[in-house]
């Protein structure tokens, strides 16, 4: 466990976790740092899932305010600040997509969406080149079914039954491929514990 | 790995992390998570993985996003931390530990409530003066500031504390009205926000729009005024200062944001220390001045 208090202000650059801890104390400067770290990824992910920039901006705004509001509930023992913020963002963006979809004809939507399976599209919009290359490389190391299961669910916001339908494979296959895919990504990216 | 009565459940971790479960499955899986330490571990690991996928699609956020977020942060009350067994007055059971551990997951699940006023909040001593009830509390104000009102924070407002507060329904109405003002202000094309340090400590933030002729003023970290004195808000323009009323500080936490309708010629929001019942004109130098947009 890091103990930010003992390190002294100049000892090292505060981590996002340190900043969140300060944010929980109402520190607006720390929130500015958190904003600088995460605004791009939050907006980018919302944009990737929702496509519509205006809606992505709304979701990003809501998530970043929620980071401020719930910073006191962040527990660094349960995961990184990045995982916490991006999980919120993903959930929020996907919920937005689903509520919209409910109002439309699902079949039409799915048919239209099946054109967007290309994973290259996922990395094209990347700003952070190193991260982009790393992710591209690791996605490329997956089997096609693993890659498509992960990217359709994560970047397009589909449920696994929708993914199964798009890929024309059984539900159980999608679930396991998704899990195998993420596990291989974990090893390839060298993240997790 | 032990395979038990639910052989399938471990394979759901990935779909859960990708938010690829439907609401019923999501809920069922979260219930299972509370009981399954290895599942929680796996979910935590996979979330680190997906967060890298997320970072890889980062884009530059539009500049106006910062202003919008700052404006809402200035009027958003923070949730207190959940107090786990190690901080409580008695030692907790393992069950409580699990519940707390689930908190991070649970909180994420609650994000759908963003922007909606919450009727429940921890006791803070915060006091809510509903819009429309405020003028009668401030006799010194003339008709010019009849439009001023203290209002509840956008999210998280203390309900029903003290006999003098209005009925819960009135407070909820005030909250909804406040949320409406905020939303409309934020969507105004000329909405802008500014903030300044208060000389005696704390920060003042003003969100305003000329086209809507409205402003929301909020304060964070204000010290209590000296004994027998009070804070008074002013709208300051070329023709002088108009009182915005006294700023009521709760026993703990930040005062509720104040909504100003009818900015007139005012260019600046100021705060002074005045006698407990307020002054007709400022009698001391402002401890903070926040310029508004023109």
HADDOCK unambig.tbl for C-alpha pairs under 7 A between the chains (distance, minus, plus):
assign (segid A and resid 39 and name CA) (segid B and resid 61 and name CA) 6.06 0.50 0.50
assign (segid A and resid 40 and name CA) (segid B and resid 58 and name CA) 5.00 0.50 0.50
assign (segid A and resid 40 and name CA) (segid B and resid 59 and name CA) 4.94 0.50 0.50
assign (segid A and resid 40 and name CA) (segid B and resid 60 and name CA) 4.98 0.50 0.50
assign (segid A and resid 40 and name CA) (segid B and resid 61 and name CA) 5.14 0.50 0.50
assign (segid A and resid 41 and name CA) (segid B and resid 54 and name CA) 6.29 0.50 0.50
assign (segid A and resid 41 and name CA) (segid B and resid 55 and name CA) 4.99 0.50 0.50
assign (segid A and resid 41 and name CA) (segid B and resid 57 and name CA) 6.56 0.50 0.50
assign (segid A and resid 41 and name CA) (segid B and resid 58 and name CA) 3.92 0.50 0.50
assign (segid A and resid 41 and name CA) (segid B and resid 59 and name CA) 6.32 0.50 0.50
assign (segid A and resid 43 and name CA) (segid B and resid 58 and name CA) 6.91 0.50 0.50
assign (segid A and resid 43 and name CA) (segid B and resid 59 and name CA) 6.44 0.50 0.50
assign (segid A and resid 43 and name CA) (segid B and resid 61 and name CA) 5.82 0.50 0.50
assign (segid A and resid 44 and name CA) (segid B and resid 57 and name CA) 5.39 0.50 0.50
assign (segid A and resid 44 and name CA) (segid B and resid 58 and name CA) 4.24 0.50 0.50
assign (segid A and resid 44 and name CA) (segid B and resid 59 and name CA) 4.50 0.50 0.50
assign (segid A and resid 45 and name CA) (segid B and resid 54 and name CA) 5.61 0.50 0.50
assign (segid A and resid 45 and name CA) (segid B and resid 57 and name CA) 5.98 0.50 0.50
assign (segid A and resid 45 and name CA) (segid B and resid 58 and name CA) 6.47 0.50 0.50
assign (segid A and resid 61 and name CA) (segid B and resid 65 and name CA) 6.54 0.50 0.50
assign (segid A and resid 61 and name CA) (segid B and resid 69 and name CA) 5.68 0.50 0.50
assign (segid A and resid 62 and name CA) (segid B and resid 114 and name CA) 6.31 0.50 0.50
assign (segid A and resid 64 and name CA) (segid B and resid 69 and name CA) 6.77 0.50 0.50
assign (segid A and resid 65 and name CA) (segid B and resid 69 and name CA) 6.04 0.50 0.50
assign (segid A and resid 65 and name CA) (segid B and resid 72 and name CA) 6.78 0.50 0.50
assign (segid A and resid 65 and name CA) (segid B and resid 73 and name CA) 5.86 0.50 0.50
assign (segid A and resid 66 and name CA) (segid B and resid 114 and name CA) 6.81 0.50 0.50
assign (segid A and resid 68 and name CA) (segid B and resid 73 and name CA) 6.77 0.50 0.50
assign (segid A and resid 68 and name CA) (segid B and resid 78 and name CA) 6.78 0.50 0.50
assign (segid A and resid 69 and name CA) (segid B and resid 76 and name CA) 6.74 0.50 0.50
assign (segid A and resid 69 and name CA) (segid B and resid 77 and name CA) 6.41 0.50 0.50
assign (segid A and resid 69 and name CA) (segid B and resid 78 and name CA) 4.20 0.50 0.50
assign (segid A and resid 69 and name CA) (segid B and resid 79 and name CA) 5.69 0.50 0.50
assign (segid A and resid 70 and name CA) (segid B and resid 78 and name CA) 6.24 0.50 0.50
assign (segid A and resid 70 and name CA) (segid B and resid 79 and name CA) 5.45 0.50 0.50
assign (segid A and resid 72 and name CA) (segid B and resid 79 and name CA) 6.47 0.50 0.50
assign (segid A and resid 72 and name CA) (segid B and resid 80 and name CA) 5.90 0.50 0.50
assign (segid A and resid 72 and name CA) (segid B and resid 81 and name CA) 4.52 0.50 0.50
assign (segid A and resid 73 and name CA) (segid B and resid 81 and name CA) 5.11 0.50 0.50
assign (segid A and resid 73 and name CA) (segid B and resid 82 and name CA) 6.42 0.50 0.50
assign (segid A and resid 73 and name CA) (segid B and resid 104 and name CA) 6.60 0.50 0.50
assign (segid A and resid 74 and name CA) (segid B and resid 104 and name CA) 6.42 0.50 0.50
assign (segid A and resid 75 and name CA) (segid B and resid 104 and name CA) 6.89 0.50 0.50
assign (segid A and resid 78 and name CA) (segid B and resid 44 and name CA) 6.68 0.50 0.50
assign (segid A and resid 79 and name CA) (segid B and resid 44 and name CA) 6.04 0.50 0.50
assign (segid A and resid 82 and name CA) (segid B and resid 51 and name CA) 6.35 0.50 0.50
assign (segid A and resid 83 and name CA) (segid B and resid 47 and name CA) 5.60 0.50 0.50
assign (segid A and resid 83 and name CA) (segid B and resid 48 and name CA) 5.23 0.50 0.50
assign (segid A and resid 83 and name CA) (segid B and resid 51 and name CA) 5.12 0.50 0.50
assign (segid A and resid 86 and name CA) (segid B and resid 51 and name CA) 5.61 0.50 0.50
assign (segid A and resid 86 and name CA) (segid B and resid 54 and name CA) 6.67 0.50 0.50
assign (segid A and resid 88 and name CA) (segid B and resid 108 and name CA) 5.51 0.50 0.50
assign (segid A and resid 88 and name CA) (segid B and resid 111 and name CA) 7.00 0.50 0.50
assign (segid A and resid 91 and name CA) (segid B and resid 19 and name CA) 6.26 0.50 0.50
assign (segid A and resid 92 and name CA) (segid B and resid 111 and name CA) 6.69 0.50 0.50
assign (segid A and resid 92 and name CA) (segid B and resid 112 and name CA) 6.63 0.50 0.50
assign (segid A and resid 123 and name CA) (segid B and resid 57 and name CA) 6.63 0.50 0.50
assign (segid A and resid 125 and name CA) (segid B and resid 57 and name CA) 6.04 0.50 0.50
assign (segid A and resid 126 and name CA) (segid B and resid 56 and name CA) 5.61 0.50 0.50
assign (segid A and resid 126 and name CA) (segid B and resid 57 and name CA) 4.50 0.50 0.50
assign (segid A and resid 126 and name CA) (segid B and resid 58 and name CA) 5.83 0.50 0.50
assign (segid A and resid 126 and name CA) (segid B and resid 59 and name CA) 6.73 0.50 0.50
assign (segid A and resid 127 and name CA) (segid B and resid 57 and name CA) 6.81 0.50 0.50
assign (segid A and resid 127 and name CA) (segid B and resid 58 and name CA) 5.83 0.50 0.50
assign (segid A and resid 127 and name CA) (segid B and resid 59 and name CA) 5.81 0.50 0.50
assign (segid A and resid 128 and name CA) (segid B and resid 56 and name CA) 6.40 0.50 0.50
assign (segid A and resid 128 and name CA) (segid B and resid 58 and name CA) 6.88 0.50 0.50
assign (segid A and resid 131 and name CA) (segid B and resid 56 and name CA) 5.36 0.50 0.50
assign (segid A and resid 132 and name CA) (segid B and resid 56 and name CA) 5.04 0.50 0.50
assign (segid A and resid 135 and name CA) (segid B and resid 53 and name CA) 6.71 0.50 0.50
assign (segid A and resid 135 and name CA) (segid B and resid 56 and name CA) 6.84 0.50 0.50
assign (segid A and resid 153 and name CA) (segid B and resid 18 and name CA) 5.95 0.50 0.50
assign (segid A and resid 153 and name CA) (segid B and resid 20 and name CA) 5.94 0.50 0.50
assign (segid A and resid 154 and name CA) (segid B and resid 18 and name CA) 5.07 0.50 0.50
assign (segid A and resid 157 and name CA) (segid B and resid 20 and name CA) 7.00 0.50 0.50
assign (segid A and resid 158 and name CA) (segid B and resid 20 and name CA) 5.97 0.50 0.50
assign (segid A and resid 159 and name CA) (segid B and resid 20 and name CA) 3.83 0.50 0.50
assign (segid A and resid 159 and name CA) (segid B and resid 21 and name CA) 5.61 0.50 0.50
assign (segid A and resid 159 and name CA) (segid B and resid 22 and name CA) 6.75 0.50 0.50
assign (segid A and resid 160 and name CA) (segid B and resid 15 and name CA) 6.68 0.50 0.50
assign (segid A and resid 160 and name CA) (segid B and resid 20 and name CA) 5.23 0.50 0.50
assign (segid A and resid 160 and name CA) (segid B and resid 21 and name CA) 6.62 0.50 0.50
assign (segid A and resid 175 and name CA) (segid B and resid 11 and name CA) 5.91 0.50 0.50
assign (segid A and resid 175 and name CA) (segid B and resid 12 and name CA) 6.39 0.50 0.50
assign (segid A and resid 175 and name CA) (segid B and resid 15 and name CA) 6.42 0.50 0.50
assign (segid A and resid 176 and name CA) (segid B and resid 11 and name CA) 5.68 0.50 0.50
assign (segid A and resid 178 and name CA) (segid B and resid 14 and name CA) 5.98 0.50 0.50
assign (segid A and resid 178 and name CA) (segid B and resid 15 and name CA) 6.81 0.50 0.50
assign (segid A and resid 179 and name CA) (segid B and resid 11 and name CA) 6.24 0.50 0.50
assign (segid A and resid 179 and name CA) (segid B and resid 14 and name CA) 4.77 0.50 0.50
assign (segid A and resid 182 and name CA) (segid B and resid 14 and name CA) 6.99 0.50 0.50
assign (segid A and resid 182 and name CA) (segid B and resid 46 and name CA) 6.61 0.50 0.50
assign (segid A and resid 182 and name CA) (segid B and resid 49 and name CA) 6.94 0.50 0.50
assign (segid A and resid 185 and name CA) (segid B and resid 49 and name CA) 6.86 0.50 0.50
assign (segid A and resid 186 and name CA) (segid B and resid 49 and name CA) 5.52 0.50 0.50
assign (segid A and resid 191 and name CA) (segid B and resid 48 and name CA) 6.37 0.50 0.50
assign (segid A and resid 191 and name CA) (segid B and resid 49 and name CA) 6.23 0.50 0.50
assign (segid A and resid 192 and name CA) (segid B and resid 45 and name CA) 4.67 0.50 0.50
assign (segid A and resid 192 and name CA) (segid B and resid 48 and name CA) 5.83 0.50 0.50
assign (segid A and resid 193 and name CA) (segid B and resid 45 and name CA) 6.57 0.50 0.50
